[in-house]
């Protein structure tokens, strides 16, 4: 079942995946790297059935009966720890498919276990139709401020050296929203978050991620399995409580939506700076999420991010054993 949330694809695999062992969703994330399971991810994510910016999930059992479902999020390079746009799509899917019985004129919680913890998709319906979904995230918080980026030490091709040289004097803020993100204003590179600058932003996103590889700011304070810079968020300030961003995650993959877990990470930074209102967070294709702090805990803020997902298709995929392309490929 294919959906998009604010323009970002989300492919929900409902059948055909081998059993994924493990007692928790986080354990199953490790087990999913086995060739017989990961081959299904490659088949559905890579060309010719997907593309370099494809995103999706495997449905798995939750950690316990208090949740409605468990999920492993995947992209072209592997398995992520969190996905806000996917959680929003899963809320719509759970109600549309009847997996969770919903109030036709009210709000219904769909509880989902993801690798970073337990999250909720609060689905709002009117007349039996889904109108919006609010993604309630795990605690989100600041990890580091003003981290110097470079330039990178390692030499590479001339083009790579030119990109890494642009990091000199630029600093990033690092925060956690279910995954670890580095935030950098696009203006620090003389750019804006517009499609015309996307090629440069992708290259810079890869460079920023490489510059922070192994940095103490990229370590999760409680679970090493959640460590590592997952995405780089470039943002523009559009006015009070209004920003535009693009998140470059994994290896040069671009989130078309404003990025749900990335929005949570941005909100943690803004809250630490004293922001208390509702954030309008635009994505690079012109769609928006609304985000606010629902609660403040000892561990961090509890963000709520509102958006909407729409079903785009239902598919049955196969692999001809004679096909020389096999599970596919990616081009960037």
BELGINOR-V271740 format. One record per residue. N is the residue number from 1. RES is the residue in three letters. SS is DSSP state (a for helix, b for strand, c for the rest). Layout:
BEGIN
{{N RES SS} {N RES SS}}
END
This chain:
BEGIN
{{1 UNK c} {2 UNK b} {3 UNK b} {4 UNK b} {5 UNK b} {6 UNK c} {7 UNK c} {8 UNK b} {9 UNK b} {10 UNK b} {11 UNK b} {12 UNK b} {13 UNK b} {14 UNK c} {15 UNK c} {16 UNK c} {17 UNK c} {18 UNK c} {19 UNK c} {20 UNK c} {21 UNK c} {22 UNK c} {23 UNK c} {24 UNK c} {25 UNK a} {26 UNK a} {27 UNK a} {28 UNK a} {29 UNK a} {30 UNK a} {31 UNK a} {32 UNK c} {33 UNK c} {34 UNK c} {35 UNK a} {36 UNK a} {37 UNK a} {38 UNK a} {39 UNK a} {40 UNK a} {41 UNK a} {42 UNK a} {43 UNK a} {44 UNK a} {45 UNK a} {46 UNK c} {47 UNK b} {48 UNK c} {49 UNK c} {50 UNK c} {51 UNK c} {52 UNK c} {53 UNK c} {54 UNK c} {55 UNK b} {56 UNK b} {57 UNK b} {58 UNK b} {59 UNK b} {60 UNK b} {61 UNK c} {62 UNK c} {63 UNK c} {64 UNK c} {65 UNK c} {66 UNK c} {67 UNK c} {68 UNK c} {69 UNK b} {70 UNK b} {71 UNK b} {72 UNK b} {73 UNK b} {74 UNK b} {75 UNK b} {76 UNK c} {77 UNK c} {78 UNK b} {79 UNK b} {80 UNK b} {81 UNK c} {82 UNK c} {83 UNK c} {84 UNK a} {85 UNK a} {86 UNK a} {87 UNK a} {88 UNK a} {89 UNK a} {90 UNK a} {91 UNK a} {92 UNK a} {93 UNK a} {94 UNK a} {95 UNK a} {96 UNK a} {97 UNK c} {98 UNK c} {99 UNK c} {100 UNK c} {101 UNK c} {102 UNK c} {103 UNK c} {104 UNK c} {105 UNK c} {106 UNK c} {107 UNK b} {108 UNK b} {109 UNK b} {110 UNK b} {111 UNK b} {112 UNK b} {113 UNK b} {114 UNK b} {115 UNK c} {116 UNK c} {117 UNK b} {118 UNK b} {119 UNK b} {120 UNK b} {121 UNK b} {122 UNK b} {123 UNK b} {124 UNK b} {125 UNK b} {126 UNK b} {127 UNK c} {128 UNK c} {129 UNK b} {130 UNK b} {131 UNK b} {132 UNK b} {133 UNK b} {134 UNK b} {135 UNK b} {136 UNK b} {137 UNK b} {138 UNK b} {139 UNK b} {140 UNK b} {141 UNK b} {142 UNK b} {143 UNK b} {144 UNK b} {145 UNK b} {146 UNK b} {147 UNK b} {148 UNK b} {149 UNK c} {150 UNK b} {151 UNK c} {152 UNK c} {153 UNK c} {154 UNK c} {155 UNK c} {156 UNK c} {157 UNK c} {158 UNK a} {159 UNK a} {160 UNK a} {161 UNK a} {162 UNK a} {163 UNK a} {164 UNK a} {165 UNK a} {166 UNK c} {167 UNK c} {168 UNK b} {169 UNK c} {170 UNK c} {171 UNK b} {172 UNK b} {173 UNK b} {174 UNK b} {175 UNK b} {176 UNK b} {177 UNK c} {178 UNK c} {179 UNK c} {180 UNK b} {181 UNK b} {182 UNK b} {183 UNK b} {184 UNK b} {185 UNK b} {186 UNK a} {187 UNK a} {188 UNK a} {189 UNK a} {190 UNK c} {191 UNK c} {192 UNK c} {193 UNK c} {194 UNK c} {195 UNK a} {196 UNK a} {197 UNK a} {198 UNK a} {199 UNK a} {200 UNK a} {201 UNK a} {202 UNK a} {203 UNK a} {204 UNK a} {205 UNK a} {206 UNK a} {207 UNK a} {208 UNK a} {209 UNK a} {210 UNK a} {211 UNK a} {212 UNK a} {213 UNK c} {214 UNK c} {215 UNK c} {216 UNK a} {217 UNK a} {218 UNK a} {219 UNK c} {220 UNK c} {221 UNK c} {222 UNK c} {223 UNK c} {224 UNK a} {225 UNK a} {226 UNK a} {227 UNK c} {228 UNK c} {229 UNK b} {230 UNK b} {231 UNK b} {232 UNK b} {233 UNK b} {234 UNK b} {235 UNK b} {236 UNK b} {237 UNK b} {238 UNK b} {239 UNK b} {240 UNK c} {241 UNK c} {242 UNK b} {243 UNK b} {244 UNK b} {245 UNK b} {246 UNK b} {247 UNK b} {248 UNK b} {249 UNK b} {250 UNK c} {251 UNK c} {252 UNK c} {253 UNK b} {254 UNK b} {255 UNK b} {256 UNK c} {257 UNK c} {258 UNK c} {259 UNK c} {260 UNK a} {261 UNK a} {262 UNK a} {263 UNK a} {264 UNK a} {265 UNK a} {266 UNK a} {267 UNK a} {268 UNK a} {269 UNK a} {270 UNK a} {271 UNK a} {272 UNK a} {273 UNK c} {274 UNK c} {275 UNK c} {276 UNK c} {277 UNK c} {278 UNK c} {279 UNK b} {280 UNK b} {281 UNK b} {282 UNK b} {283 UNK c} {284 UNK c} {285 UNK c} {286 UNK c} {287 UNK c} {288 UNK b} {289 UNK b} {290 UNK b} {291 UNK b} {292 UNK b} {293 UNK b} {294 UNK b} {295 UNK b} {296 UNK b} {297 UNK c} {298 UNK c} {299 UNK c} {300 UNK c} {301 UNK b} {302 UNK b} {303 UNK b} {304 UNK b} {305 UNK b} {306 UNK b} {307 UNK b} {308 UNK c} {309 UNK b} {310 UNK b} {311 UNK b} {312 UNK b} {313 UNK b} {314 UNK c} {315 UNK c} {316 UNK c} {317 UNK c} {318 UNK c} {319 UNK c} {320 UNK c} {321 UNK c} {322 UNK c} {323 UNK c} {324 UNK c} {325 UNK c} {326 UNK c} {327 UNK c} {328 UNK c} {329 UNK b} {330 UNK c} {331 UNK c} {332 UNK c}}
END
